[in-house]
Amino acid sequence: MTYKFEKLEVWELAMEFNDLSYEIAHELPDREKFNLNSQLRRASTSIALNIAEGSTGQTNAEQKRFLSMLLDYILK
C-alpha cells in the first residue's frame, strides 16, 4: 500500500536528506557521538516524519497548506 505522502517529491527529498545526514553524522568524531551526531539524526528524521504525519486524514488542500507552513518553518 502506498501512502499519499510517498508520492510527494518533497518527501523523497527529505528522505535523501535524511540519508545524507546519517552519512555525515557517521563521519563526526567520537566525542560528538551523543551530542551533535544525535541531534543531527533526530532533526533530519523529523522532517520526513512531519511530512508523513501531516498527510494523514487531510484533504489535498489541507495537506498543501500544512506543507507550505512546514516549508516556511524550515526555511526560517
C-alpha positions as CSV (number, residue, x, y, z in Angstrom):
1,M,0.0,0.0,0.0
2,T,1.3,3.4,-0.9
3,Y,0.6,6.4,1.2
4,K,-0.2,9.8,-0.2
5,F,3.0,11.4,1.1
6,E,5.2,8.8,-0.6
7,K,4.3,10.3,-3.9
8,L,5.5,13.8,-3.0
9,E,8.8,15.0,-4.3
10,V,9.4,16.9,-1.0
11,W,9.1,13.7,1.0
12,E,11.6,11.9,-1.3
13,L,14.0,14.9,-0.9
14,A,13.5,14.7,2.9
15,M,14.4,11.0,2.8
16,E,17.5,11.7,0.7
17,F,18.5,14.5,3.1
18,N,18.0,12.1,6.0
19,D,20.3,9.5,4.4
20,L,22.9,12.3,3.8
21,S,22.6,13.5,7.4
22,Y,23.2,10.0,8.7
23,E,26.3,9.7,6.5
24,I,27.6,13.0,7.8
25,A,26.8,12.1,11.4
26,H,28.7,8.8,10.9
27,E,31.8,10.8,10.0
28,L,31.7,13.0,13.1
29,P,34.4,12.5,15.7
30,D,33.6,10.1,18.6
31,R,33.4,13.0,21.1
32,E,30.2,14.2,19.2
33,K,28.6,10.7,19.3
34,F,25.9,11.7,21.8
35,N,25.6,15.4,21.1
36,L,25.8,16.7,17.5
37,N,25.5,13.3,16.0
38,S,22.3,12.5,17.8
39,Q,20.8,16.0,17.2
40,L,21.6,15.9,13.5
41,R,20.0,12.5,13.1
42,R,16.8,13.4,15.1
43,A,16.4,16.7,13.2
44,S,16.7,15.2,9.8
45,T,14.4,12.3,10.6
46,S,11.8,14.7,12.0
47,I,11.4,16.5,8.6
48,A,10.2,13.3,6.8
49,L,8.1,12.2,9.8
50,N,6.4,15.6,9.9
51,I,5.6,15.4,6.2
52,A,4.2,11.9,6.7
53,E,2.2,12.8,9.8
54,G,0.8,15.9,8.1
55,S,-0.6,13.8,5.3
56,T,-2.8,11.5,7.3
57,G,-6.5,12.3,7.2
58,Q,-6.2,15.5,5.3
59,T,-7.6,16.7,2.0
60,N,-5.2,17.7,-0.7
61,A,-5.9,21.4,0.1
62,E,-5.2,20.9,3.8
63,Q,-2.1,18.9,3.1
64,K,-0.8,21.6,0.7
65,R,-1.4,24.2,3.5
66,F,0.4,22.1,6.0
67,L,3.4,21.5,3.8
68,S,3.6,25.2,3.0
69,M,3.7,26.0,6.7
70,L,6.3,23.3,7.3
71,L,8.5,24.7,4.5
72,D,8.2,28.2,5.8
73,Y,9.3,27.0,9.3
74,I,12.3,25.0,7.9
75,L,13.5,28.0,5.8
76,K,13.5,30.4,8.7
